[in-house]
Amino acid sequence: MNDPVSLPRAGAANAHEGETEHARSGSLLRDLMLGFNDGLVASFAVTSGVAGAFSNRLVVVMAGLAEMLGGAISMGLAAFISERSAAEFYHNQLRREQEEVERWPELEREEIRVIYRAKGFSGALLDAIVNHITSDPERWCRVMMLEELGLPRPVPGGPLRSGSTVGVSYLAGALVPVLPYLILDPGPGVALSAVCAALALFTVGAAKTRLTARKWWQSGLETMATGVAAAAVTYAAGWLFSRR
């Protein structure tokens, strides 16, 4: 006969693995969207502004490449530092929780009881949950981190993966508006660049709805309008500069 406690535990373990994988996938998609969208908008704005001011396509390409490389490095490092700082904060708080569990176990056990009583558990079931959680100091501290402080455990290798994902996706996004200027002068090039960038922006905006509950076409149009507006302003500024 199966142990009645082992089945829920096994199910919980599987659920936890599924949630971890889901969070990992969501984080990867978020970084991809962030890098690609920022690279696309920034590059589109820069190349449009330079195209409005200069008639030499090599100048536009150089400006686009400079923005692409500089932005990718900057965004990648920012994402890396952000994730690493979050992981360092988590481990610092975890050490504090471990000290509190060791110094004041009864007080910390009562906090677990309060947390799960608020979730609707009571009586013998509540006692069993509290005893199970507090029987393992590592599990005890992880539960306190998540339930009391709202801090999920960092994904191993998260900073490097996040930084590289944002940086590479930024490069990919920034390349889209630059490509037309490799074969066309700024006059016709800016029109083709605008079409390519607008389509890419709409696609990115529609793809964002995998992380949100918004309508895909609404998100796509909004993202496209934001990028086009930024490029229109910089193009106008470049055009006015060339008329001086």
C-alpha angles and dihedrals in degrees: 000000000000120000104254090220096050095064096057089044092052090047091049091051092051091046091050091051090049092049091048091051091046091051090047092052092046091051091050092050091047092053092047092051093045095050097041095045095046093046092048096049095043094047093044091052095046097046092045091052093048091045089054091054104037135042095203110098092202089063090053092047092049092050091049093049092047091052091044095053096038093046094047092052092045095047093042093052091045091053091046093050092045093052093043091050090050090050092048091050090050093052092045090054090044091057089051091051090050090053092049092049090051096046101037108022095158093052092047091047089054089052089056089050092051092049094052094039086058088054090060103264121133145157121014093349091056090049091050092050093049092047092048094049096044094045089078115048092202093052090042092056094044090053091049091050093052102035101035103031100023092232116141118207111269117250111249110255090012099139095052093043093047093047095048093044094051092044096049094043089049089055091050093049094045092051094062098073092041098056097075091057090060089072105018136057117247093264099062091019094066091054093051091042090053092051093048093045094046092052091047092048092050090050092050092048092050091047090054089071088078085074097038139041096238125120111269096228093048093051091045094052093046093051092045092049092051093053095043091049092052092048092046092055094048092045090052090048091050092047092051090048091054091053094059 
